[in-house]
Amino acid sequence: MSSQATTPAASDSPGLGPAILGVTYALTLVAVIAVGARLHVRSRITKHLAAEDWLMLIAVILQVFYLGFIHAACAWGLGKPAPALLADLNAFIMVQKWSWISTTFATSVSVIARISIALLFVRIFGTKLWFKYFFIVSTILITIDGILTIILSWVDVRPVEAIWNPLIESRRWDPRISGYTAFSLQG
């Protein structure tokens, strides 16, 4: 395929693309079913949904958007061996673009789901003050780190398109800055 292609890469071996999609679709389906069951049971038993329920619903909705971006990246060749992907520069750029955009949603899902879990634990185990304050402080730190991770991932390269397109001349911050915030969020 030439570097002038304007459609998703369809030739060659898909590499790990189908496996990436299979795992992402399967885990998203599990999340949708689990959260759907949780919301159904909570609404039947308590007749109302708590803040953590709504946050988990938001996290699942964002996960579905994430899945869409990963699907787009796979359609362009995500999962192919690097030499095959680099043979079509436009496909490489599109894979980078959709993968990069998906990270904002992945980070948001992670942070919002953690907030929801922390709220549930505080509600259940909040009688233990040390436990309650531990979860509140931890969740605040995780939320701040998540927000910083998203912001830094989008502002550390100017213009933004240079994040995924290596052909665009750009100004870049030290990559360790956004790397450290993203790494600490995984803890």
N, C-alpha and C positions, 0 to 999 in steps of 0.2 A: 504494500500500500504506500502511496506517495505521501510526502509531507504536506501536500495540498488537500488532503482528505477533509471533508466537511461532515462526514457521518461517523457514527461510532464504528470502531474497528470490529470487523466481522470475520476476517480471515485469520489463518494461523490457529494454533492451539490456544484455547482460552486460559491455559495455565491453572492457577489456583482460583480464578474468578468464580466458577460455579461453587467451589467449596466456601469461599468468602460469603457469597450470597446465601448459600444453604444454611450456614451457621447463623448469619445475621437474621434471616427470615425466621428460622426455628426459634431463636432466643426472643425475638420480638413477639412471635406468636405466643410463646410461653408467658411473656410479660403481659400481653393483652388479656389472655385468659385468666391469669392470676389476679390482675387488677380488676378485671370485670367481675370475677367471682367475689373478690373482696368488697367491691362497691355494692354488689347485689346483696350479699349477706349483711353488711353493715346497715344498708338502708332498710332491710327487713327486720333486723333485730333492734336497732336503735332508732329507727325512723328518721334519722338524719345522718349526714356525712360530716366528719370532722375535717379540720384543716389538713391533716396528713393524708386523708383520702383524696381531697382535691389536688394536693400537690403530687400525689402519685399518679393521678389521672393526667395531669399536665406533663409529668415525666414520660408517660407512655405515649402521649401525643407527639412530644418532641422526638421520641425514639422512632416513631413511624416516619417523621420527616428525615431523620438521620438515615433510616433504611432507604428512603428514596434517593438521597444523595450518594450513598454507597452503590445503589443499583445503577445510577448514572455513571459513576466511576468505573464500575465493572463493564458496563456497555461500551465504554471507551477503551477498555483493556486492562483495568486493574487486576492484578494477579498474574499477568503474563510475565515471562522472564524479561529482565531488563533489556537485553539486546533486541528482542522482538518489539518491545514497546518503544524503545529509542529509535527504531527504524522509521517510525511514523511520528515525527515531532509534534504534529497537531494533536494526535491521540495522547501522547505523553503529557502535553500541556493540559488537555481536558481532564485526564486522570488526576493530575496534580490539583487542578482547580476544584473538581467535585470532592476529592478527598479532603482538601483543605477546608472547604465550606462545611463539610460534615463534622469537622472537629468542634466547631462551635456548638452544634447540637449534641454531640457526644459529651462534651464537658457539661453542658446545661443539664442533660439527663442525669449525669452522675451527681452533680451538686443538688439538684432538686430532689432526687430520690433519697440522698443522704439526709437532707433536711426533713423529709417526710418520716424517715425512720427515727431520726432523733426526736421529733415531736411525739411519735408514738411511744418511744421509750420513756420520755419525760412524763407523759401522761400515765403510763403504767407504773413506772418505778420512781416517780417524782417525790415520793415521801422521803427518800434518802437524799438529803440536801447535797451531799458531796457528788452524788451521781447526777443529780439534776444540773448542778453547775458545771460539772465536767462535760456533759452533753451540750449544754448551752454554749460554753466557751469553744469547745471543739467544732461545733457546727458553725459558729460565727467565723472562726479561722478558716474553715473549709470553704465557706461561702465567699469570703474575701479573696482567698486564693483562687477560687474558680472564676470570679469576676476579673481578677488581674490576669489570669491565664487567657481568658477570651480577649480582653482588651489588648494585651501585649502581643498576642498572636496576630492581631490585625494591624497594629501600628508600628511594628518593628521593621517593616519594609515599606518604602515609599518609592513609586506608587504601589498601591495594593496589588495590582495585576502582576507585579514582579515576584510576588510570593510564589505563584505557580508557573510563571513564564520566565525561563532563564534568559530569554533573548532581550528582555526589557532592561535597560540600564536603570539601576536603582541605588538608593541610599539605604544601608542596612545597619541596624544596631548590632551589638555583640549578641550572637545567637544564644549564648549562655543565659542571658537575662530571661527570655521567654521559656527557655528549656528548663531552668531551675524551678520556675513557678509551676510549669506543667508537671515536672517530676514530683514536686512536693505534694501536688494534688492527688497523686496516685497512692500515697501512703495511707 
